[in-house]
Amino acid sequence: MTEIFSSLIIPLVSIIGSFLTVLFTVRCNFKNHINESAFEKRKELYVKFLNLLINIKSNPYLQFEKETLDYLEKIKAEFMIYATPKCQQDFSQISELLQEIQCKYENERKNETAIEEDNLRIEADSIAVFDIQAEDEHYKDENKILDKRLNELSNFSLVHIKKSLGIRS
């Protein structure tokens, strides 16, 4: 009786052990695949964000372009999913600053009254176009995010991004 019992138990335990090993391996591989996929998405997202900051540094007038804010809105959902809380905070801070700048610009320089006044000036004097462009550039120079502040925000973001990705500085 013990012979039959041991001849059935040993193979049964062996089969169960093999099954559990396969199950554990598949589960670990699946989790690793998900983590690798999330890491790649996070890395791509951070690179997009850093490229935008680099572009804004090289051309500060991008702060006043609607496309810049549209781009941030486009990647916002991904940031909410993949980014760490610190990186989300950096993203939100920069987005809010740009939104504030653009809202102020729209209200002060691109409202209907300002556009009508500019059109009247252009009708009266065709050279006024250059004056209006110069005024617009002066406004942007006076109201952009200061280079020092933009560098601080970029550097903080870079530190948080590297930490999120596990990259040592």
Secondary structure by P-SEA (a helix, b strand, c coil): caaaaaaaaaaaaaaaaaaaaaaaaaaaaaaaaaaaaaaaaaaaaaaaaaaaaaaaaacccccccaaaaaaaaaaaaaaaccccaaaaaaaaaaaaaaaaaaaaaaaccccaaaaaaaaaaaaacccaaaaaaaaaaaaaaaccccaaaaaaaaaaaaaaaaaaacccc
